[in-house]
Amino acid sequence: MEGYLKKDFDFPAKHPSEAALKKWRNAVSLVKNHRRRFRHVADLEKRSIHQNRLSKIKEDLRVTFIAIRAAMRFMDAAAHPQNMTREPHQPRDIKHSEYSKNPDKLASMVRNYDMKALRSLNGVNGIAEAVNVSIDEGVKSTDIPTRQETYGINKYTEKPSKSFFMFIWDALHDLTLIILIVCAIVSIGVGLATEGFPNGIYDGLGILLSILLVVTVTAVSDYKQSLQFKDLDKEKKKISCHVTRDTCRQKVSIYDLVVGDVVHLSIGDQVPADGIFISGYNLLIDESSLTGESDPVIINEKKPFLLAGTKVQDGSAKMLVTAVGMKTEWGKLMETLSEEGEDETPLQVKLNGVATIIGKIGLVFAILTFLVLTVRFLIEKAMRNEFTTWSSADALNMLDYFATAVTIIVVAVPEGLPLAVTLSLAFAMKELMKDKALVRHLSACETMGSSTVICTDKTGTLTTNHMVVTKIFVSGEIKEVKDNAKLPERVSEVLLQGIFECTGSEVVKDKSGKTSILGTPTESAILQYGLDLGGDFETVRREIKMLKMEPFNSAKKKMSVIVTLPEGQTRAFCKGASEIVLGLCDKMIDGNGEVVPLSEEKVKFVTNVIEEFAVEALRTLCLAYLDVEGSFDCEKNLPESGYTLIAVVGIKDPLRPGVKEAVETCLAAGITVRMVTGDNINTAKAIAKECGILTEGGIAIEGPDFRTKTIQELDALAPRIQVMARSSPTDKHELVKHLKRMSQVVAVTGDGTNDAPALHESDIGFAMGIAGTEI
């Protein structure tokens, strides 16, 4: 049987082919009705139709986008001064009223990349005027119901859920039950003819009552299960985004978005609705989910249209929502995909295979039993010379033999086996939800029980992700933040400028005047330190004009901005991983607030400070600035050398309660825990030792060293790696791939966009929701 199972039912765990999925479905046609067995999995016939339709839509979209982009390039070329003989982009006679309260017209402008219409309306400001919203203040909360009524809500039409009676109808389609119903009707007919009423109906009525009981239990079980899936589906779709409403930035569900909302986008976010670019920095959008094109698209004032369902690959921006829900291009695709269903889990496939084999064996024995009993009855009848005379009693005997055969089939087929697995997995999902763990795929519940390795992130997973600045190296000395040490005025001024300008986060005030910080935990800690120093975020941001920003990404491990100070001086700020930013500096600020050259001796001293902070399990970041001579061309890249070191910040992120015990439990269960982090190796080692991950025989390695190893070296090294520091997304991905090649079942935890490749490659991925991004 094991060989038979391996040959016919051993399919890959991830993304099995349609042929593999169909194989065991075709095999069960005799022993189990398809409508019930496949009620919670993909409808392959419909999927095939949908995929063909989807491919056509995607191809049409791709061709449309390519044609529109070609046209835009042609228009841009035609508008070039050398090619112009008249005023560029002469406005058409378009009025704001054409787009006001006209959702279809707004949606078609974005969908068709209609730059002429956008320019004639005076760009995004004109669209904001048409939908009656201020870009700075955002939508008023009191207007939301009216906007939802006028422009629609940001939800997609879903297939209506099945009623309880539909589940009863499906349960009655079971082949074995149909056979039993036929038996019951024949039994009642024969019984009435031979024994009369009421004695003749007892046998048949008993069978019918049994069928009613089976149908009721099955339908109730299936109905409850469908409600569970419905609840889980609602939980899975809870996605939030940041918007400006009532003049302040706030977090709302994407389903509460309305036309006119000003949405803040950052790396890893999914674009929640169709819209127009307002402002931003280096915005790269991955449109592959819509167009199939893998190359990211640069979005700016020249190409300002953003489509729902696409993902932010790099940069940050603000966008004005112009279409929601079914009016968006993504909404049309969702309508096509709404009936696809989920794939079976590997365990379900195998258990259905087992059920099929047992069912076939049961069917063979049922036929043999019926044939043996019938042949014996006929021989006995022939021996008594009664072969030519038949009575109702003989007919009842034959019916009993048939009922016995059907009973063997009913008993032999493990009717509830696949259902029991589905229910147990759904139950596991519910139990995990109580622990605030949301499972997006049923198969994860069974796979996590087989894990042999966990590659965990540090920040936010092993630690609390509630960061605070505890130490700072500034003006040539280390200061404890709790001592409230005063800084020289010039140092304090440039430090606060760097903190408040070189950030992707914001300090906002609610209606009651309470200050809160919206952003990543690391940036929130630094901003809070700036506020504690007495800095005013709004004043600094208002007085200093930002020219260009390069947001933080995991490849560069730094972020940079260039600004114009109130007195007209152009200044660049840089913030990021200590060794990276220190490498860009050739000067530093001393104890008197004066700029002095950064000699080799001083570099060594600062490096020792960074290591000292790291040994104390502090996360370190460097802040630096550079005064730029003359004006700055925003088309050029930001400077990469000549900076002046302002400060080294040490941020404490305490270990999460229970982590040490959890690691001990994993090790006792034979699961190896490895820490993979982008942090400094000394910080990583300190935390790993504290929680019991790094042991005497283990190795701590840095990402750049890991990259240089050959496959043979990795075979020897990988089993002993317990900490990988300064790792890039590629390093984490390669480690997971290598461990899988060594036949390990790998689980990965991560909380950011940089973890996405490893999470996807792993056998099971845990995306941490504290700072998790939608990608």
Secondary structure, DSSP 8 states (H G I E B T S, - for coil): -HHHHHHHH---SSS--HHHHHHHHHHTTTTS-HHHHTTTS--HHHHHHHHHHHHHHHHHHHHHHHHHHHHHHHHHHHTSGGG-SS-TT---S--GGGTTT-HHHHHHHHHTT-HHHHHHTTHHHHHHHHTT-BTTTBB-GGGHHHHHHHH--S---------HHHHHHHHTT-HHHHHHHHHHHHHHHHHHHHH-TTGGGHHHHHHHHHHHHHHHHHHHHHHHHHHHHHHHHHHHT--EEEEEETTEEEEEEGGG--TT-EEEE-TT-B--SEEEEEEEEEEEEE-HHHH---S-EEESSSS-EE-TT-EEEEEEEEEEEEE-GGGSHHHHHHHHHTT------HHHHHHHHHHHHHHHHHHHHHHHHHHHHHHHHHHHHHHTT-TT---HHHHHHHHHHHHHHHHHHHHHS-TTHHHHHHHHHHHHHHHHHHTT---S-THHHHHGGG--EEEE-STTTTB-S--EEEEEEETTEEEEGGGT----HHHHHHHHHHHHHS-S-EEEE-TT--EEEES-HHHHHHHHHHHHTT--HHHHHHHSEEEEEEEEETTTTEEEEEEE-TTS-EEEEEEEEHHHHHTTEEEEE-TTS-EEE--HHHHHHHHHHHHHHHHTTEEEEEEEEEEESS---TTS----S-EEEEEEEEEE--B-TTHHHHHHHHHHTT-EEEEE-SS-HHHHHHHHHHHT-S-TT-EEEEHHHHHH--HHHHHHHGGGEEEEES--HHHHHHHHHHHHHTT--EEEEE-SGGGHHHHHHSSEEEE-SSS----
